Amino acid sequence: MDVKIIGITGGSGSGKSTIVRKISEVVSEFVFIPQDNYYHSASYISNENITAYNFDHPDAFDTDLLYQHLKDLKRGKPIDMPQYDFVHHRRKEEMVTLQAKPLVIIEGLMVLYDERIRNLLDLKLYVDTPDDIRFIRRLKRDMSERGRTVDSVITQYLEVVRPGHFSFIEPTRQYADIVIPEGGYNENALRVLITFVKDITT
């Protein structure tokens, strides 16, 4: 099996998931890997001490495991993907078995950070969205899906998310094959992307 891997990265709230959804509209069969599933456990974190663990640093991820899983999928082997509890900040006991398919999509903050993973990618995308839009999206998501308070989201954003973005995420823009401004709202960039996806999956 000839497996192609597309990596999608960008800041928190940039619209990475929208890009994945757009691809899913033209390709029905693919393996989806959220990099967030590979966070290390930090169960001591709460709304009150949210910055005690930096989720916006490369060390927050189990990158060795992620690399091994992508390498296995590239070789046509199945993987047992971890699951993560974002309310209690820890890896769940259960895993999900994924079979290799011709297209693998990995999406996350640090997808282009590690050279080993970059070298496995057949297409590298960076979603470039203004800071204010990204913060608003993150605020709404963290409150509705992760049980967070407004103050904890703001504190985390100012103390670790924003610095982490400029230190570790934005610099990886240079490695992207395609930069997509405004996430899923840039129709021209999406047309180029969809054309490529169709080409490698047919």
N, C-alpha and C positions, 0 to 999 in steps of 0.2 A: 504493500500500500504506500502510495506517495502522499505523505502527510505534510500539509502546509500550515504554518502557524502565523497568525496575525496578532501583534501586540499593540494594545491601545493604552496610552497613558495620558496624564494631564493632572492638574491640581484637583483637590477635593471639590466636587460640585461643578466640574468643568463641562460635564455632559458626556462622559465616557459611556455610560449605560445607554444613552440615546443612540450612540453610534452602533453599539451591539444590537440594539433593537432594529435599527435600519438594515443592518446586514441580515438579520433573521427574516426580514421580509422578502429577501431574494434567495436565501439559502436555508433550506428546511433542516438539513442534517449537519450539525457541527457539535464539537465539544466546547463547552464554555467553562473557563477557569477564572473565577474571581480571585485576584491576588489577596484580597482581604481574608480569605479562608486560611491563609498561611501565616496569619499573625501568631506570635507567641502568646501564651496565656499571661494575663495580668489581672487575676481575679481580685486583687486587693484594691482595685481602682473603683471609685464612686464619683458621684457628682461633686462631692466636697474636695476630693484630691485628684481631680481628673488629669492634672499635669504631672503627676508622680510617675507616669509612664509615657514615653514619647512615641505615640503611634505614627508620627510623621518623620521617623528616622529609619534608615535602611536596616538597622539592627533589630527593629521591631518585627521583622518578617523572618520566617524560617526559609531563607532563600535556598539553602542546600537542598531541602526537600522539594521545593518548587522546581528547581533546576532538574532534579532527578525525575520528577513526574513529567515535565515537558520532554525530556530526553526519551523517556519510555514511550510516551505517546507518539513522538516522532518516529520511533522504531516499530510502531504498530502494536505496542503492548498496552494492556489495561492498567489503570491506576486506582488506588483507593484515596480519594480526595478528602482532606479534613473538612470539618464544618466548624463554624465559629459562632459563639453566643456573644452578640454585641451589647447586650444589656448587662451581662455579668463579666464580660471581657475575658472569656476563656474558651479554649478549644473544647468542643463537645466530644463525648466518647464515641458517638457513631460517626461513620464515614460513608461516603458515597462512591460506589464503584463505577468508573467511567471507562467505556470501551473506546479504543482509538477510532477516529473517523478521518476522512480526507482533509477536513478543515478543523483546526483548533483555534479558538479565540481566547486570549488571556487579556484581562483588563485590570488595571490597578495603578496606584500612585507611583510605584518604583519599578515598573515593568522594564524600562530602558536603563535602569541604574547599573545593573550587574552585567559585565561584559559577557559572561558565559551564557546568560539568557538572551542577550541581544544577538549573539551568534547563532542561536537556534531559530530566530524569527525570520520569516520570509517577507513580511511587511511590517514596518514600524510606524505607528501613528501617534501624533501628539495633538491633543485637543487643547486649544489655546483660548481661554475664556477670561474676561476681565475679573479682577479680584472681587468687586462688589457683587457681581452676579453669583460668583462661586460661593461667597459667604452666605448670601441669602438662601441659596439652595441647601447648603449644609445645615444652616440653622433650622430650616423647616424639616429636613430629614431627621436630624438628631433628636428633635423634640417629639416628632410623631412616631418614629420607628425605634428609637433607642432609649426612651425614657429620660431624656436629658432636660435640664433647666436652661433658661436663657443665659443666666449668669455663667454656668459651667461651659456652655458652648462658646461664649465670648471670651472667657478666660483662656480656654484651650486654644482658640483661634489666634489670639494675640501672642500667647507665650510659646506655643510650639508649632501650630499649623502654618501660620504665615512665615515664620523663620525657616521652617522645614521646607516649605515650597520653594523659597528662593535659594536655599542651600543645596537641596537634593533633587527636586523635581524639575524646576524650570531649566537647569543646566542640561538635562537630558534631551531637551528639544533639539539640540544639534544632531542627535542620532536619528531623528525621525526621517522616514522617506516622504511622508506627507504630513503637513501641519494643517489642522482643520480649525479655522477660527470660529468661535461661537458655537462649538459643538454641532449638534444635529440641525442647526438652523442655517448652515451654510450649504445651500443646494448645489453650488458648483463643485465644491470639494467632495460632497457626497456622491455626485455623479462619477467623478474620477475613481473614488473608492469602490463603488458598486461595480463599475466596469472591470476593475482589477479582480474583485472577488468572483465575479461570474467567470472570468477568464481562467482563474486557477482552480475552479471547482467544476468545470465542464470538460 
